[in-house]
């Protein structure tokens, strides 16, 4: 499934939240030489238990991701993570 996210680099910790209908993913890495993108893919893949790839927006904070799995599974996991670590 494709998922649109807004990345917040240089955060204190990895966290996921929903704001204005868009998933916000906070990553500790700075947006320097692709570090935040690599960390986004790695941490989100680990958290969701499924491969994640950036499809669009590699140089933007707003990205489209391809996540393996069904839409209902991915969204339920995102909601659970967001509730665990509200930002």
C-alpha atoms as a printed R data frame, in Angstrom:
   type eleno elety resid chain resno      x      y      z
1  ATOM     1    CA   UNK     A     1  0.000  0.000  0.000
2  ATOM     2    CA   UNK     A     2  1.107  3.581 -0.498
3  ATOM     3    CA   UNK     A     3  1.273  5.846  2.509
4  ATOM     4    CA   UNK     A     4  1.802  9.592  2.607
5  ATOM     5    CA   UNK     A     5  3.859 10.887  5.537
6  ATOM     6    CA   UNK     A     6  5.481 14.086  6.718
7  ATOM     7    CA   UNK     A     7  8.933 13.531  8.163
8  ATOM     8    CA   UNK     A     8 10.198 15.532 11.130
9  ATOM     9    CA   UNK     A     9 13.994 15.122 11.205
10 ATOM    10    CA   UNK     A    10 16.282 15.876 14.153
11 ATOM    11    CA   UNK     A    11 13.645 14.792 16.685
12 ATOM    12    CA   UNK     A    12 14.478 13.679 20.218
13 ATOM    13    CA   UNK     A    13 13.180 10.163 19.520
14 ATOM    14    CA   UNK     A    14 11.407  8.040 16.919
15 ATOM    15    CA   UNK     A    15  7.673  8.647 17.116
16 ATOM    16    CA   UNK     A    16  4.587  8.540 14.934
17 ATOM    17    CA   UNK     A    17  1.562 10.810 15.190
18 ATOM    18    CA   UNK     A    18 -1.431 11.853 13.098
19 ATOM    19    CA   UNK     A    19 -2.081 15.523 12.449
20 ATOM    20    CA   UNK     A    20 -4.566 17.042 10.012
21 ATOM    21    CA   UNK     A    21 -5.077 13.670  8.313
22 ATOM    22    CA   UNK     A    22 -1.369 13.130  7.623
23 ATOM    23    CA   UNK     A    23  0.941 10.730  9.431
24 ATOM    24    CA   UNK     A    24  3.943 12.517 10.957
25 ATOM    25    CA   UNK     A    25  7.045 10.418 11.528
26 ATOM    26    CA   UNK     A    26  9.670 11.872 13.864
27 ATOM    27    CA   UNK     A    27 13.210 10.558 13.323
28 ATOM    28    CA   UNK     A    28 16.326 11.410 15.359
29 ATOM    29    CA   UNK     A    29 18.630 11.744 12.331
30 ATOM    30    CA   UNK     A    30 19.319 15.103 10.731
31 ATOM    31    CA   UNK     A    31 18.211 15.709  7.151
32 ATOM    32    CA   UNK     A    32 21.783 15.600  5.899
33 ATOM    33    CA   UNK     A    33 23.009 13.422  3.021
34 ATOM    34    CA   UNK     A    34 19.992 11.121  3.207
35 ATOM    35    CA   UNK     A    35 20.468 10.166  6.857
36 ATOM    36    CA   UNK     A    36 16.876 10.970  7.832
37 ATOM    37    CA   UNK     A    37 15.564  8.983  4.840
38 ATOM    38    CA   UNK     A    38 17.631  5.917  5.738
39 ATOM    39    CA   UNK     A    39 16.537  6.135  9.350
40 ATOM    40    CA   UNK     A    40 12.904  6.656  8.332
41 ATOM    41    CA   UNK     A    41 12.918  3.510  6.186
42 ATOM    42    CA   UNK     A    42 14.794  1.436  8.777
43 ATOM    43    CA   UNK     A    43 12.810  2.457 11.843
44 ATOM    44    CA   UNK     A    44  9.441  2.331 10.120
45 ATOM    45    CA   UNK     A    45 10.201 -1.082  8.596
46 ATOM    46    CA   UNK     A    46 11.134 -2.386 12.022
47 ATOM    47    CA   UNK     A    47  8.102 -0.851 13.715
48 ATOM    48    CA   UNK     A    48  5.636 -2.152 11.123
49 ATOM    49    CA   UNK     A    49  7.360 -5.479 10.586
50 ATOM    50    CA   UNK     A    50  7.226 -4.971  6.817
51 ATOM    51    CA   UNK     A    51  9.512 -3.585  4.101
52 ATOM    52    CA   UNK     A    52  9.189  0.162  3.453
53 ATOM    53    CA   UNK     A    53 10.516  2.117  0.460
54 ATOM    54    CA   UNK     A    54 10.372  5.795 -0.494
55 ATOM    55    CA   UNK     A    55  8.442  6.138 -3.759
56 ATOM    56    CA   UNK     A    56  8.233  9.931 -3.988
57 ATOM    57    CA   UNK     A    57  9.669 12.910 -2.114
58 ATOM    58    CA   UNK     A    58 13.214 11.771 -1.338
59 ATOM    59    CA   UNK     A    59 14.313 15.413 -0.969
60 ATOM    60    CA   UNK     A    60 11.125 16.683  0.630
61 ATOM    61    CA   UNK     A    61  9.691 16.363  4.118
62 ATOM    62    CA   UNK     A    62  6.468 15.112  2.568
63 ATOM    63    CA   UNK     A    63  6.982 11.609  1.211
64 ATOM    64    CA   UNK     A    64  5.033  8.799 -0.368
65 ATOM    65    CA   UNK     A    65  6.067  5.409  0.954
66 ATOM    66    CA   UNK     A    66  5.373  1.917 -0.341
67 ATOM    67    CA   UNK     A    67  4.658 -0.397  2.578
68 ATOM    68    CA   UNK     A    68  4.202 -4.142  2.150
69 ATOM    69    CA   UNK     A    69  0.982 -5.412  3.656
70 ATOM    70    CA   UNK     A    70 -2.700 -4.735  3.579
71 ATOM    71    CA   UNK     A    71 -4.035 -1.265  4.231
72 ATOM    72    CA   UNK     A    72 -5.961 -2.340  7.329
73 ATOM    73    CA   UNK     A    73 -2.914 -4.071  8.867
74 ATOM    74    CA   UNK     A    74 -0.573 -1.141  8.222
75 ATOM    75    CA   UNK     A    75 -3.015  1.482  9.487
76 ATOM    76    CA   UNK     A    76 -3.835 -0.500 12.628
77 ATOM    77    CA   UNK     A    77 -0.123 -0.858 13.412
78 ATOM    78    CA   UNK     A    78  0.438  2.879 12.832
79 ATOM    79    CA   UNK     A    79 -2.459  3.746 15.142
80 ATOM    80    CA   UNK     A    80 -1.109  1.437 17.842
81 ATOM    81    CA   UNK     A    81  2.378  2.964 17.604
82 ATOM    82    CA   UNK     A    82  0.941  6.497 17.675
83 ATOM    83    CA   UNK     A    83 -1.011  5.719 20.841
84 ATOM    84    CA   UNK     A    84  2.068  4.226 22.524
85 ATOM    85    CA   UNK     A    85  4.299  7.225 21.933
86 ATOM    86    CA   UNK     A    86  2.163 10.326 21.665
87 ATOM    87    CA   UNK     A    87  4.291 13.330 20.792
